[in-house]
Amino acid sequence: MLQGKRQVTTHLEVIIRDTLSFDSRFNSCSFNFVPRNCNRVANILAKYTISLETPITWLQDFPSWVHREASLDFSLMQQ
């Protein structure tokens, strides 16, 4: 949808439009399809943030569990 190869559904139209407007702010930007089974870390982070009662900010490195999950997703993509 971001690359204009599929029709945008109504409920995603605002998200797609916002994403494309952010895209124009960078010198270079590309979008790639990532299968759901290789994007577990996004789901885990989303669920984690929903469970928080106050906002958090990571100023240094991400916690080790985030690195582990991202590494697992990356290794799945390489298969």
N, C-alpha and C positions, 0 to 999 in steps of 0.2 A: 504494500500500500504506500509506503514511504517513497518507493521508487516509481510509483505511478503504474505499476504492472497489474494491480488489482483494484477493483472499485472500492472506494471507501464507504463503509457502512455508517449510517447516521450517528450511532453512539460513539464511534471512534473519530468522527470528523474533526472535533475540536482538538483532540489529542494530536492527531496527524498535523493539523494546521499549526499548532503550537510548536511541535517538534521541528517542522520545516522552517519556522521562523527562527528558532534557535540555531539551526543549521547554517543560516546565512551569516551568523555572527563570527564564524570561524573561517580561517584561511582554507582549511581542508577538513572535510567531514564525510564519512561514508557510513552506510547502514548495512548490516549483514544479518541474515536470518540465523538464529540460533535455535536448534530444536529444544523443546521443553525439557527433555531429560538431561540436557547439557546446561541448563540455566537454573539449577536448583538454588544456587546462592542468592539469586534475586528473590526467590520465594521465601527462603529462610530469613533474609534481611527484612522483607516486608512484614512477615509474621512477628519478628523480633520487635520491630518498631511499634507495631500495634499494641504489643504487650507492655510497652513503657508507660510510666505515669508522668515522666518529665522528659523533655528533649535532652539528647546527649550530643556531644561533639567529640570526634576523635581527632586530636591535634597532631598526633604522631602516627605511628603505624596502626593499621587495623588490628583488632584482636586476632590471636592465632587461629581461632575457630573460623574466622572469615577467610583467612589465607588457605586453610585446609579445604574448605568447601569450594573456593574458587579454583584451587589446584585440581580438585576432583572433577569439577565441571570442565576444565580445560583438557584434562586427560581423556575424558569421554568424547570431546570434540575431535581429538586427534585420532580416534579409532576409526 
